[in-house]
Amino acid sequence: MLVLLPPSEGKTAPRRGRPVDLAALSHPQLTAAREAVLRALPDGDALLRAPAAKASAVYTGVLFGRLGLAELPLRARRRVLIFSGLWGVLSPDDRIPAYKLPIDARLPGIGGLAAHWREPLRDALPGDALIVDMRSGGYAAAWRPRGGLALAVRAFVERDGRRTPVSHMVKATRGDVARIVLDASPPPRTPEAVAELVAATGREVELSPGTLDVIEQG
């Protein structure tokens, strides 16, 4: 099982620490594509000199707060991939500086970032595992697994028989679901097992091909 996360919009800038070492980041096949993005950024050189810290400490948005990534044991952190417009994909223990670069940005000489990352990510990432996908649309467009089972997690509120998506709670819901499946031992191997784990926490869930809906009664 792999859990796919987007980066957080909010980031905590490291105050000290050695700068990022591109050669030391996970998935070294992406180094050339990472260097191309950095060259296209006005502050790319500054980012290479800025203090860096583990991605699990730099990303501090709602999803990451609910997940508590830094608290997970190594075996669970190894099942997490964090997607990024700048780095392509990271592991939680990769050391990076704080930055701002949404996946929908367009850069001179590169164009759209999702398209820039599509081929490098296709060649670098496995496609034969159960994928529990917490990413938003732009990051999902950068890489789609070739095989295996992909399960996108969505959040809804149901009121008077009418169900609507809830953008303000989806990050919290995805963080909760990520924690549930990463805490599980052994890890789930099927979408049905994921749904059972989430339902066992008292949440209402609906499983359909490719999606797990978590429903809150309004």
C-alpha positions as CSV (number, residue, x, y, z in Angstrom):
1,M,0.0,0.0,0.0
2,L,1.1,3.6,-0.8
3,V,-0.6,6.7,0.5
4,L,-0.3,9.7,-1.9
5,L,-0.5,13.2,-0.4
6,P,-0.5,16.7,-1.9
7,P,1.9,19.3,-0.4
8,S,0.4,21.7,2.1
9,E,-0.2,25.3,1.1
10,G,1.1,26.4,4.5
11,K,4.7,25.6,5.2
12,T,7.0,26.1,8.2
13,A,10.3,27.6,7.0
14,P,13.3,25.9,8.7
15,R,15.3,28.5,10.7
16,R,18.5,26.5,10.6
17,G,20.0,23.4,9.0
18,R,22.1,22.6,6.0
19,P,20.6,23.4,2.5
20,V,18.8,20.8,0.4
21,D,21.0,18.2,-1.3
22,L,19.4,17.3,-4.5
23,A,21.4,14.1,-4.9
24,A,20.2,12.9,-1.5
25,L,16.5,13.2,-2.2
26,S,14.5,10.1,-2.7
27,H,13.8,9.1,-6.3
28,P,17.1,10.3,-7.7
29,Q,15.7,9.7,-11.2
30,L,13.9,13.0,-10.8
31,T,17.1,15.1,-10.2
32,A,17.3,16.5,-13.8
33,A,13.6,17.5,-13.7
34,R,14.0,19.1,-10.3
35,E,17.0,21.1,-11.5
36,A,15.0,22.3,-14.5
37,V,12.2,23.7,-12.3
38,L,14.8,25.4,-10.0
39,R,16.5,27.0,-13.0
40,A,13.1,28.4,-14.2
41,L,12.3,30.0,-10.8
42,P,13.5,33.5,-10.0
43,D,14.4,32.4,-6.5
44,G,15.8,29.0,-7.5
45,D,19.3,29.8,-6.4
46,A,18.0,31.2,-3.1
47,L,16.1,28.0,-2.4
48,L,19.3,25.9,-2.9
49,R,21.0,28.0,-0.2
50,A,18.1,28.2,2.2
51,P,17.9,26.0,5.4
52,A,16.2,22.7,4.9
53,A,14.3,20.3,7.2
54,K,12.4,17.1,6.8
55,A,9.3,17.4,4.6
56,S,7.2,16.1,7.5
57,A,8.2,19.2,9.4
58,V,8.0,21.7,6.5
59,Y,4.5,20.7,5.4
60,T,2.1,21.9,8.2
61,G,-1.4,22.3,6.7
62,V,-4.6,20.9,7.9
63,L,-4.1,17.4,6.3
64,F,-0.6,17.1,7.8
65,G,-1.8,18.3,11.2
66,R,-4.5,15.6,11.3
67,L,-2.1,12.9,9.9
68,G,0.8,13.6,12.3
69,L,3.3,12.4,9.8
70,A,6.4,12.9,12.0
71,E,4.9,10.7,14.7
72,L,4.5,7.7,12.5
73,P,7.1,4.9,12.7
74,L,9.6,4.5,9.8
75,R,7.7,1.5,8.3
76,A,4.6,3.7,7.9
77,R,6.4,6.8,6.6
78,R,8.0,4.6,3.9
79,R,4.5,4.1,2.5
80,V,3.9,7.8,2.0
81,L,4.6,9.8,-1.2
82,I,4.2,13.6,-1.1
83,F,3.7,15.2,-4.5
84,S,5.1,18.7,-5.3
85,G,5.2,21.1,-8.1
86,L,8.9,21.8,-7.3
87,W,10.2,18.4,-6.3
88,G,7.9,16.0,-8.2
89,V,7.5,13.6,-5.3
90,L,9.2,13.3,-1.9
91,S,9.4,11.0,1.0
92,P,8.5,12.4,4.5
93,D,12.2,12.3,5.5
94,D,13.5,14.2,2.5
95,R,15.1,17.5,3.6
96,I,13.7,20.5,1.7
97,P,13.4,24.3,2.2
98,A,10.0,26.1,2.4
99,Y,8.8,27.2,-1.0
100,K,5.7,28.4,-2.9
101,L,5.0,26.7,-6.2
102,P,1.5,25.4,-6.9
103,I,1.1,22.6,-9.4
104,D,-1.0,24.9,-11.7
105,A,1.9,27.3,-12.1
106,R,3.4,27.8,-15.6
107,L,7.2,28.4,-15.8
108,P,9.2,29.8,-18.7
109,G,10.8,27.1,-20.7
110,I,8.8,24.4,-18.9
111,G,5.1,25.3,-19.2
112,G,2.6,23.5,-17.0
113,L,4.1,21.7,-14.1
114,A,1.7,18.7,-14.2
115,A,2.8,18.0,-17.8
116,H,6.5,18.6,-16.9
117,W,6.3,15.9,-14.2
118,R,4.2,13.3,-16.0
119,E,6.9,11.4,-17.8
120,P,9.6,11.5,-15.1
121,L,7.1,10.3,-12.4
122,R,5.8,7.6,-14.7
123,D,9.3,6.2,-15.0
124,A,10.2,6.6,-11.3
125,L,7.2,5.4,-9.4
126,P,5.7,1.9,-8.9
127,G,2.2,1.2,-10.2
128,D,1.4,-2.2,-8.9
129,A,0.4,-1.5,-5.2
130,L,-2.9,-0.5,-3.6
131,I,-2.9,3.3,-3.8
132,V,-4.9,5.4,-1.3
133,D,-5.0,8.8,-3.0
134,M,-5.4,12.1,-1.0
135,R,-4.3,14.4,-3.8
136,S,-6.3,17.2,-5.4
137,G,-6.9,17.3,-9.2
138,G,-3.7,19.0,-10.3
139,Y,-1.4,16.7,-8.5
140,A,-3.4,13.7,-9.5
141,A,-2.9,14.7,-13.2
142,A,0.9,14.6,-12.7
143,W,0.9,10.9,-12.0
144,R,-1.7,8.1,-12.3
145,P,-0.8,4.6,-11.4
146,R,-0.5,2.2,-14.3
147,G,-1.7,-0.8,-12.5
148,G,-2.8,-2.0,-9.1
149,L,-5.8,-0.5,-7.3
150,A,-6.2,3.3,-6.9
151,L,-8.7,4.6,-4.3
152,A,-9.4,8.4,-4.2
153,V,-10.8,9.6,-0.8
154,R,-13.6,12.2,-0.9
155,A,-15.6,13.9,1.8
156,F,-19.3,14.8,1.8
157,V,-22.0,16.1,4.1
158,E,-25.5,14.7,3.9
159,R,-28.4,16.9,4.9
160,D,-32.1,16.1,4.3
161,G,-31.2,13.3,2.0
162,R,-29.0,15.6,-0.2
163,R,-25.2,14.9,-0.4
164,T,-22.8,17.7,-1.2
165,P,-18.9,17.8,-1.3
166,V,-17.4,19.8,1.5
167,S,-14.2,21.6,0.5
168,H,-13.5,22.9,4.0
169,M,-13.4,19.5,5.6
170,V,-11.9,17.3,2.9
171,K,-8.3,18.0,4.0
172,A,-9.1,17.0,7.6
173,T,-11.0,13.9,6.5
174,R,-8.1,12.9,4.2
175,G,-5.6,13.4,7.0
176,D,-7.7,11.2,9.3
177,V,-8.1,8.4,6.8
178,A,-4.4,8.5,6.0
179,R,-3.6,8.1,9.7
180,I,-6.0,5.2,10.0
181,V,-4.6,3.2,7.1
182,L,-1.0,4.0,8.0
183,D,-1.5,2.9,11.6
184,A,-3.0,-0.4,10.5
185,S,-0.9,-3.6,10.9
186,P,-0.8,-5.4,8.6
187,P,-1.6,-2.6,6.1
188,P,-4.7,-3.0,4.0
189,R,-4.3,-4.7,0.6
190,T,-7.7,-4.0,-1.0
191,P,-10.1,-1.1,-1.2
192,E,-12.6,-3.1,0.8
193,A,-10.1,-3.4,3.6
194,V,-9.5,0.3,3.6
195,A,-13.3,0.9,3.8
196,E,-13.6,-1.5,6.7
197,L,-10.8,0.2,8.7
198,V,-12.4,3.6,8.2
199,A,-15.9,2.4,9.1
200,A,-14.5,0.7,12.2
201,T,-13.8,4.2,13.6
202,G,-17.5,5.1,13.5
203,R,-17.4,7.0,10.2
204,E,-20.0,6.4,7.5
205,V,-18.4,5.3,4.3
206,E,-19.4,4.3,0.8
207,L,-17.1,2.4,-1.5
208,S,-17.4,2.4,-5.3
209,P,-14.9,1.6,-8.0
210,G,-12.0,4.0,-7.6
211,T,-13.4,6.1,-4.7
212,L,-14.0,6.0,-1.0
213,D,-16.6,8.5,0.2
214,V,-16.6,9.6,3.8
215,I,-20.0,11.0,4.8
216,E,-20.9,13.3,7.6
217,Q,-24.5,13.9,8.5
218,G,-25.4,17.6,8.6
